[in-house]
Amino acid sequence: MSIRVLALSDIPVIDGKPYCNLIDLGHFVYKIGLISKLPDEYQNFTFYTDDPDLFYSQQNRNNELTWSVHPSYRKYLNIS
C-alpha cells in the first residue's frame, strides 16, 4: 500500500469548505460518523449528534479524548 501526497490545491472541498488543516478533516469524519469518542465510565460513545462541537473542544486539542473508528468501517480499513 502506498500513500499519495497531494498538493493543498488538489484536496477537494470538504463539507462545503476548502481544506485548511487536519483538524477540519477530523471534524468531518466525526460528523459523518466514521469516528466517535470512546465512552468513559459515565457515558456511552459520543457521536456528532450528541455534541457537534466536541471535536473542536479544548479537551480534544489537549489530547484528552480517545476516539474510535466505527466498527462497521474497521474491516474495510483493515484495523481491529
Beta strands, then each sheet from edge to edge (+ up, - down):
strand 1: 35-37
strand 2: 67-69
sheet 1: 1+ 2-
end
